[in-house]
Amino acid sequence: MATAAGKMEIGISTFLEATPDPVTGQRISHAERLRNAIEEMVLADEVGLDVYGVGEHHRPDYACSAVVLAAGASRTKRIRLTSAVSILSSDDPVRVFQDFATLDGLSNGRAEIMAGRGSFIESFPLFGYSLQDYDELFEEKLDLLLKIREAEHVTWSGKHRPAIRNLGVYPRPVQQPLPVWIATGGNPESAIRAGTLGLPVCFAIIGGMPERFAPLVELYREAARRAGHDPARLKVATHSHGFVADTKERADELFFPPTQFQMNVIGRERGWPPYTRETYEAAKSLRGALYVGDPEYVAEKIVLLRQNLGIDRFFLHINVGTMPHKDVLRAIELLGTKVAPLVRKELKRLEGTGNRERNP
């Protein structure tokens, strides 16, 4: 376990949703959503949250681009800034490294890369890649990314990108090495890959019971041990949807309608059953994967997650669909000033002796 007893990083992630309002049908512009993200980063930093992550999608209903993190870097002081995720399979590892090394310089050492294969597929045809190479692309490009962060001059060859012959990649980051996480939705091979490479891992838990990910966490740590890495030095994070409001009722009132709308949009694309109120209520139960409620309830769920999985970092993905900006800012404020202190106080009580409790 990399984090000391009672210590845990808590942050937020977003895809910069620009989905239609479920009542009026109106859309927020991409430009306005990007500007709102800067305010979110500044507030998250001010209220003591540890990390802010921006995902990558290439759809009209999201305005997300990791470039927005660079704008936030100049207005924040402490918070770490990460992709969540960079779809490495359809990107150029040289450019990804350059972008985040730039962010690292602007933020004076607060940048991270979270590399994943992506749950949406729009980036593959957009950048000229075949889904038939889905797994091979990620493995090859991750190899190049790690070589770039290891050395200033790189010699590398692969199947899906032109070779590099002893060329330098600039700028170089402040952090050595620049942190690279592996993100996965629960693929065992991804957990094993991350452990074997000695990289931190983030599990996206957006359905079912989070405790079911415990075997994957152990698989990750066992792979690290077998590869000669110390699992105690490797971080494990999770990412889940949710929302915090002053009361449970207010959280439901604000969060359910846009979530239902967007989950049904995605569900129709993927053949999922309709997202109903019953689905929602089950997911936000104590053992469910949706972290919605007042600060005390959300904190209780995060503590349970730590007990079951032994995580070091928790991402709350606050807005699944478009929500009023003022309510998103209030949720961020509550997460930093109420939820995080409650979680850390309870973890200090539970883990103060160094003995971690685990729920069945």
C-alpha positions in Angstrom: 0.0 0.0 0.0 1.6 3.2 -1.1 -0.4 5.7 1.0 0.2 6.0 4.7 -2.5 5.1 7.2 -5.3 7.7 7.1 -3.9 9.4 3.9 -5.8 9.3 0.6 -6.0 11.5 -2.5 -9.4 12.7 -3.5 -10.1 14.5 -6.8 -12.5 15.0 -9.6 -12.6 14.0 -13.3 -14.7 15.3 -16.2 -15.3 14.8 -19.9 -16.4 18.4 -20.1 -20.0 17.4 -20.9 -21.8 19.6 -23.4 -24.9 17.4 -23.6 -28.4 18.8 -24.2 -30.4 19.9 -21.2 -32.8 17.0 -20.5 -35.7 19.5 -20.1 -35.1 22.3 -22.6 -32.9 20.5 -25.1 -30.5 23.5 -25.1 -26.7 22.8 -25.3 -23.9 24.6 -23.6 -21.3 25.7 -26.1 -17.9 24.0 -26.1 -16.3 27.4 -25.5 -18.4 28.1 -22.4 -17.8 24.6 -21.0 -14.1 24.9 -21.4 -14.1 28.2 -19.5 -16.2 26.6 -16.8 -13.5 24.0 -16.4 -10.9 26.6 -15.5 -13.2 27.8 -12.7 -13.6 24.2 -11.5 -9.8 23.6 -11.4 -9.2 26.8 -9.5 -11.9 26.0 -6.9 -10.7 22.4 -6.6 -7.3 23.7 -5.8 -8.6 26.2 -3.3 -10.7 23.7 -1.3 -7.8 21.2 -1.1 -8.6 18.5 -3.6 -5.6 16.6 -4.8 -6.2 16.0 -8.5 -8.3 17.2 -11.5 -8.6 15.0 -14.5 -9.9 15.6 -18.1 -10.9 12.8 -20.3 -10.6 12.6 -24.1 -13.5 12.1 -26.4 -14.2 13.1 -30.0 -18.0 13.6 -30.0 -20.3 16.6 -30.1 -21.6 16.0 -26.6 -18.1 16.5 -25.0 -15.8 19.5 -25.1 -12.9 17.6 -23.5 -9.3 18.3 -24.5 -6.3 18.0 -22.2 -5.1 21.3 -23.5 -7.5 22.9 -21.0 -5.3 21.7 -18.2 -2.5 24.0 -19.4 -4.8 27.0 -18.9 -5.6 25.8 -15.4 -1.9 25.3 -14.6 -1.3 29.0 -14.5 -4.1 29.6 -12.1 -3.6 26.8 -9.6 -0.8 26.2 -7.1 -1.0 22.7 -5.6 -3.5 20.4 -7.4 -2.2 17.7 -9.8 -3.5 17.9 -13.3 -4.0 14.7 -15.4 -5.6 13.3 -18.4 -8.4 10.9 -17.6 -7.7 9.3 -20.1 -5.5 10.0 -23.0 -6.5 7.5 -25.7 -2.9 6.5 -26.5 -3.9 3.9 -29.1 -5.0 6.6 -31.6 -2.5 9.3 -30.6 1.2 9.9 -31.2 3.2 9.1 -28.0 5.8 11.7 -29.0 3.1 14.4 -29.0 1.4 13.1 -25.9 4.7 13.3 -24.0 5.5 16.8 -25.4 2.1 18.1 -24.4 2.3 16.8 -20.8 6.0 17.7 -20.4 4.8 21.2 -21.3 2.0 21.0 -18.8 4.5 19.8 -16.2 6.7 22.8 -16.8 3.8 25.2 -16.6 2.6 23.7 -13.4 6.1 23.2 -12.0 5.8 19.4 -11.7 2.1 18.7 -11.3 1.3 16.9 -14.5 0.4 13.2 -15.0 -0.6 11.1 -18.0 -3.3 8.5 -17.6 -3.1 6.2 -20.7 -6.0 4.0 -21.8 -7.5 2.4 -24.8 -10.7 4.3 -24.6 -14.3 3.2 -24.2 -15.5 5.3 -27.2 -14.1 4.5 -30.7 -14.5 7.8 -32.6 -10.8 8.7 -32.4 -9.8 5.6 -34.4 -11.3 6.5 -37.8 -10.6 10.2 -37.0 -6.9 9.6 -36.8 -6.7 6.8 -39.4 -6.5 3.7 -37.3 -8.3 0.4 -37.5 -10.2 -1.1 -34.6 -8.8 -4.5 -35.7 -5.5 -3.3 -34.2 -7.1 -2.1 -31.0 -4.9 -4.0 -28.5 -1.7 -4.0 -30.6 -1.9 -0.2 -31.0 -2.0 0.4 -27.3 0.8 -2.0 -26.4 3.1 -0.6 -29.0 2.4 3.0 -28.3 2.7 2.6 -24.5 6.1 1.0 -25.1 7.2 4.1 -27.1 5.8 6.5 -24.5 7.7 4.8 -21.7 10.9 4.9 -23.7 10.5 8.6 -24.3 10.1 9.4 -20.6 13.2 7.2 -19.8 15.6 9.0 -22.1 16.0 12.3 -23.9 17.2 10.6 -27.1 15.1 7.6 -28.4 15.7 4.8 -30.8 12.5 2.8 -31.5 10.7 1.0 -34.2 7.2 -0.5 -34.4 4.5 -1.5 -36.8 2.0 1.4 -36.5 4.3 4.4 -36.4 7.5 5.5 -38.2 10.7 4.5 -36.5 12.8 7.0 -34.5 16.5 6.9 -34.8 18.4 8.5 -31.9 16.2 11.6 -31.9 15.6 13.9 -28.9 12.1 14.6 -27.6 11.5 18.0 -26.0 10.6 19.7 -23.8 11.7 17.5 -20.9 9.5 17.5 -17.8 10.2 18.8 -14.3 9.3 15.4 -12.8 11.7 12.5 -13.3 10.0 10.4 -14.4 6.8 12.1 -15.6 4.0 10.0 -14.0 2.2 7.6 -16.3 -0.8 5.7 -15.1 -2.7 2.8 -16.8 -6.4 3.2 -16.9 -8.7 0.2 -17.3 -12.4 -0.6 -17.1 -11.7 -3.9 -15.5 -9.7 -5.8 -18.1 -7.5 -8.4 -16.3 -4.8 -8.1 -19.0 -4.6 -4.4 -18.4 -4.2 -4.9 -14.7 -1.4 -7.4 -15.3 0.3 -5.1 -17.8 0.3 -2.2 -15.4 1.7 -4.4 -12.6 4.4 -5.9 -14.8 5.5 -2.5 -15.9 5.5 -1.1 -12.4 3.0 1.6 -13.3 0.2 2.9 -11.1 -3.3 1.8 -12.2 -6.8 3.4 -12.2 -9.9 1.3 -12.4 -13.1 2.8 -13.9 -15.9 1.5 -11.7 -19.2 2.7 -13.2 -21.4 -0.3 -12.6 -22.0 -3.2 -10.4 -20.4 -3.5 -6.9 -17.0 -1.9 -6.5 -15.9 -4.8 -4.2 -15.9 -7.0 -7.3 -12.7 -5.3 -8.4 -10.8 -6.6 -5.4 -9.5 -9.7 -7.4 -8.2 -7.3 -10.1 -6.4 -5.2 -7.6 -4.7 -8.4 -6.2 -4.0 -9.5 -9.8 -2.2 -6.2 -10.4 -0.2 -6.4 -7.2 0.8 -10.0 -7.8 1.9 -9.1 -11.3 4.1 -6.4 -9.9 5.6 -8.7 -7.3 6.5 -11.3 -10.0 8.1 -8.6 -12.1 10.3 -7.5 -9.2 8.4 -4.3 -8.3 7.4 -3.4 -4.7 3.6 -3.3 -4.7 3.7 -1.0 -1.6 5.2 1.7 -3.9 2.5 1.4 -6.6 -0.7 3.4 -6.4 -4.2 2.2 -7.1 -7.0 4.6 -8.0 -10.6 4.3 -8.9 -12.9 6.5 -10.9 -16.7 6.5 -10.4 -19.7 8.7 -11.3 -21.3 10.7 -8.6 -22.4 14.1 -7.1 -22.4 15.8 -3.8 -25.0 18.3 -2.6 -26.1 19.7 0.8 -28.8 17.0 1.1 -29.4 13.6 -0.4 -32.6 14.9 -1.9 -31.0 17.8 -3.6 -28.3 15.6 -5.0 -30.9 13.3 -6.6 -32.9 16.3 -7.9 -29.8 17.7 -9.7 -28.0 14.6 -10.7 -30.5 12.0 -11.8 -32.2 13.8 -14.9 -29.0 14.6 -16.8 -27.5 11.2 -15.9 -30.5 9.3 -17.1 -30.6 11.3 -20.3 -26.9 10.7 -21.2 -26.8 7.1 -20.0 -29.7 6.4 -22.3 -28.0 8.1 -25.2 -24.9 5.9 -24.7 -27.1 2.9 -24.0 -28.9 3.1 -27.3 -25.5 3.2 -29.1 -24.3 0.1 -27.2 -27.5 -1.9 -26.8 -27.9 -1.4 -23.0 -31.3 -1.6 -21.3 -33.0 1.8 -20.4 -31.5 3.6 -17.5 -34.4 3.8 -15.0 -34.9 5.3 -11.5 -34.6 1.7 -10.2 -31.2 1.3 -11.9 -30.1 4.6 -10.3 -31.3 3.8 -6.8 -29.5 0.5 -6.8 -26.3 2.1 -8.1 -26.3 4.7 -5.3 -26.9 2.2 -2.5 -24.0 1.7 -0.1 -22.4 -1.1 -2.1 -23.2 0.4 -5.5 -20.9 2.2 -7.9 -22.6 5.6 -7.9 -21.4 8.1 -5.3 -24.4 10.4 -4.9 -25.7 12.1 -1.8 -24.8 14.5 1.0 -21.2 14.7 2.2 -21.6 12.2 5.0 -23.0 9.5 2.8 -20.5 10.0 0.0 -17.7 9.9 2.6 -19.1 6.7 4.0 -19.0 5.1 0.5 -15.5 6.2 -0.2 -14.3 4.8 3.1 -16.0 1.5 2.3 -14.2 1.5 -1.1 -10.9 2.0 0.6 -11.6 -0.9 3.0 -12.5 -3.2 0.1 -9.9 -2.3 -2.4 -7.1 -0.5 -0.5 -7.1 2.4 -3.0 -4.7 5.4 -2.7 -6.7 7.8 -4.9 -10.4 8.3 -5.7 -11.8 10.3 -8.7 -15.4 11.5 -8.5 -16.7 12.1 -12.0 -19.2 14.8 -11.0 -21.3 15.6 -14.1 -22.3 12.7 -16.3 -24.6 15.0 -18.3 -24.7 18.8 -18.5 -25.5 20.4 -15.1 -25.8 24.0 -13.9 -22.3 25.4 -13.4 -23.1 26.8 -10.0 -24.2 23.4 -8.8 -21.1 21.7 -10.1 -19.0 24.3 -8.2 -20.9 23.6 -5.1 -20.3 19.9 -5.4 -16.6 20.5 -5.8 -16.6 22.8 -2.7 -18.4 20.1 -0.7 -16.1 17.4 -1.9 -13.1 19.3 -0.8 -14.3 21.0 2.5 -16.7 18.3 3.8 -16.2 14.9 2.1 -12.4 14.7 2.0 -11.9 15.7 5.7 -14.6 13.2 6.8 -12.9 10.4 4.8 -9.4 11.2 6.2 -10.7 11.5 9.7 -12.4 8.1 9.5 -9.4 6.4 7.8 -7.1 7.8 10.5 -9.3 6.2 13.1 -9.5 2.9 11.3 -5.9 2.7 10.1 -4.1 4.5 12.8 -2.5 1.3 14.2 -1.5 0.3 10.7 -4.2 -2.4 10.5 -6.5 -2.0 7.6 -10.0 -3.3 8.1 -11.7 -5.1 5.2 -15.4 -5.6 4.7 -16.6 -9.0 3.6 
